[in-house]
Amino acid sequence: MADSYDLIVIGTGPAGLTAAIYGRRLGMQVAVFGDTPGGNLVKIEHIQNYPGFIGGVPGAQLGAMLFAQTQSEGAFLPMTRLDRLLEHDDGFLGIVDTGEQYSAPAAIAASGVVPRKLDVPNADKKGIYYCSLCDGPLFRDKGAALAVLGGGNMAVHEALSLSAFAERVIIIHRGSNLRAEAALMRQVEEKGNIEVLLNANVEGFHAAEEIDGIMLTLNGGERSFIPVSGVFMAIGWGADLGVIQVPVETTSEGFLKTDGKLMTTMPGLFAAGDVRDTDMRQIVTACADGARAANYAFEYIREKRRK
């Protein structure tokens, strides 16, 4: 038999935890599913644009603070990922991999995003990483040359983090300009061991058992080979929707479509943060989404119970 709640929240990142905080303060019984306090925040070494932290704050620290606040508000946090979300009795049923079941009349998808991968030769070999904070220390004091693939804020964050461990860091971007914030670009310029290679398309990786180089085509068709000790991917993100097993519409890029009240095309299922179709994916906007989604879910449940 399923344990009953007012609201199921999928995700323990900024959007999900904020939704749980606001849900509890509105008097709802909230169950939150995820196994990492702060979600993808743990992958960001130092956040410099979150309000209230002069000089910035480590991502893991901010995630832990949000998690602790959610606990203090009384949300149920089993610290496990939801295996699937199904329709159930005019509401939703969440099932974890150990078989426990949780029901609620409303749910908020705040499952965030997962990194995209390249479909090129040897992309399945060892030596590709997705988190500089997690895996960068592996290269400390080894004189390593590391590549970061991507051209946005995340790619530059990764490069800055890796510069502390590698002898040389190369940001490789297929575009003609990086899309990172000016403040981050200034930091790149101040580093003596970060290079930027633009108009470069990755054709494949050179590897036996582990990647030791990148094969590129440069602007104009010139081929190039760069020896590296590791490759860190930051080429973009896709919505993490694997657990959502209810009929719901997504954009052509795979993000959840939402209306003005953050409800998806499935009645009672709301979306918050990076997982939804939005023009800005930042921590502060994810938190705002979480607060709004909780409020709209509360209104939805109250109206539903009146009928």
N, C-alpha and C positions, 0 to 999 in steps of 0.2 A: 504494500500500500504506500502511496506517495505521501511525503510530508507536504503540508499545505502552507503556502506563503502568498503574500499579496503581489510580490514582484520578484521576478527572476532577472538577474543582471549577468550577462555573459562578458567577462573580461575584467581584469584587475589592473588596467592601466588608468590614466587620469580620468577618462570619460566614465568608465565603469565605477571607479571608486567614488567619484563625485556624485554620480547618480545614486549610489547607495547611501551616501551621507545625506543628500537631500531627501531621498525616499524615507529614510528613518526619521528625519526631522518632521516629515509630513505625517508620521504615525504609521507608516506601512511596515509590515514584516518583510524583510528583504533578504534574499539568498544570492550571494555573489560567487561566481565560479571562475577560477583561474589559479595558476600555481606560482605566479611571480609577482610579488608586491611592486606595483608600478608598471608592470608590463614591459614594453620596449624602452621605458625610461632607463632601465639598467644598462642599456647599450650606449648611453650618452654619458661621456666622462664628465663634462661640465656644461651645464645649461646657463646661458648668460642673458636670456631675454625673458625669463619668467618673472613677473612683477613681485616685488617685495624682497628680492634677494640681491642686494648690492654686491657686485663682484661675482655673482653667479652662485650656483649650487650643483653639487654632483647629482646626476640623474638617479642613481641608486638611493641617495639620501632623500631626495624629494619623493620618490616612490614609497620609501619606508614611512615617511611622515604622513602621506596620504592614506596609506594602509592602516597605520596606527589610529588615525582619526576615524576611519571607517569602523574599526574595531570598537573604539570608544563610544560610537553612536549606537552600537548594539546590532549591527548587521551580522548575519550568519555567513562565515567565511570558512568553508571546509578545506580550502587550499588544494583544490583539485579542479582539473579542467572538466567542462561539460562535454560528454561524448556526443550527445545529439539533443536537439530541441524539436519536439513534435507537437502537433495539435492534440488537444485533450479536453473534453467536456467544456466546450466553448471557451477554452483558454489554452494553456500550454503545459507540456510535461517535459521536464529536463531530466535526463538520465546520465549518470556518470559511469565510467568504465567498470566500476565494481558492482554496478547494478542498482544502486540507490536511486530513488525517484523523487522528484520534487515538482509540485504543481503550483500554478499561479494563473490568475486571470490576465496578467499582462507581463511582458518581458521587454528588456532593453538589450539590443545587440550592441556591444561595445568591445568587440573582439579584436579591433585594430587591424593591422596589416602584416603581411609577411613579405620578405624580400623576394624580388623577382630574380630569376636565374637566366643565364645566357645559354642559348641552344647552339653551341659551337663544339668542334672536336675537342675531346678530352675534358669537357666541363664536368665530368663525373669523377675525375681523379682527385686524389688528396692534394691539399694545398690551397683550396678555396675556402675563404672564411667570410663571416657575415657580421662579426662584432669585434672591433678593435680593442675594446676594453676587456673582452673575454680572452681573446687569442693573441693580441699584440705582445703581451709579456713573454710569449714563447720565443720571441726573436731578440730578446734583450742580450746585449753584448755578443752578438753573433755576426756583426758587420753586414746585416741583411739589407737587401734591396727589396722593398715591398711596393706593390702596385695597388692603387685604389681606382676602381672603375666607377665612373659617375661624374656628374657635374653640378649637383645641387648642394644644399646645406649639409646633408648627411655625409656626402662624399668628403667635403672639406673637414667636417668634424672628425671623420675617421682618419684622414691624413694628419691632422694636428695631433691626434692621440698617438698615432703610430710613430710620429717623428721623435717621440721620447724613447722608442725602442730600436728603431732601424737606423742604419747609416744613411740610407737614401729612401725617399718616398716619392713615387711618381703617380700623380693624378692623371688618369687617362680618360678623356672625354671625346665623344664623337662630334660634339658641337663646336662652334667657333668661339664660344665664350662660356665661362662658368656661370651658373645661376645663383651662386651663394651670396649671402648678405655681405655688404661692403666691410662690416666690422670683422667678419671672418676672413675675408680676403686680405685685409691688412695684416692679420696674424700669420697668414701663409707667407706673405712677403717678408715678414720679419724672421721667419725660420730660414736657416741656412741649408737645410737638407730636404726641402720639398720642391719638386719640380712639377710643372703643369704641361701636359702634352695634349694639344687640341687637334680637332679634325682627324681623329684617330679611331678607326673601326677595328674592333677585335675580331680576327678571323678564326682564332683558335688558340689553344694552349699547347705548349710543348711539354711532354711528360713521358716518363717510363711508368713508374708507379706513383710518382709525385710530381706536381707541376714545377718546372724550373725555368719557364720562359713563356712569353706572350708573342704571338704572331699578329702583326698589325698591318693594315693598309692605311697609309696616310693620305691626306688630301692631295689629289692629283694622281693617285694610283700607285705611289711608291710603296714598296713592301719593306717592313722593318721587323726586327726581332729584338726583344728586350729581355735579358735574363733577370729573373726575379726569384726570391725565396718563398714568396707567398702572394696571393691575390685576395684583396678584400672587396666584396661586391657592395655597391651602393647605387645601383642603376634604376632604382624605383621600387615601388611596393604595390602589392595587390591585396584586395580585401580578403580577410581570413573568415570565410563563410562556411567552412566545412561542417560545422555542427548544426547549421540552420537547415533543418529538413522539413520546412513548411513552404508552401507556394508563395514566392515573393519575387518582385521584379528588381532587376539590377540594370545599371547602365551598360553601355557597350564595353566599358573598361572593367566591369564586374563589381562596382560599388552599389550599395543599397540605395534605391530611390526612396526619398522621403518627402512628405508634404510640409506645410508651414508649421505643423506641430510635431515634426520629427517622427511621424508615424509612417511606417512602410506601407506597401500595398496589402500587407496582411494585417487586418484589424487587431489591435492590441499589441502588435510588435513594433516597438520604437527602435530607433538607431541613433547612436551618438558617437562622435569622434571620427577617427580616420576611416572607419568602415563604411561610412555613408558618402553619398554624393555631395561634396562640398568644395568650395573654391579656396579653402585655406585649411591646411592641416598643421596645426600648432598645438602645443600643450594647453595654452590658455583657451583656445577655441574648443578643444576637446572637453575641458572642464565645464565651459559654458554649455556645451551640448548636453553633458551629463546632467547638469542642474535643470535645464529646460525639459529634457526627456523625462526625468523623474516627476516633474510637476505635471506634464501632460499625461503621463501614465496614471498619476493620482486622479486627475480629472476624469480620465477615461473609465477607471474602475468605479469611481463614485457615481458617474452617470449610468454605468452598466448595472449597478446594484439598485438604482432607483427604479429601473424598468421592471 
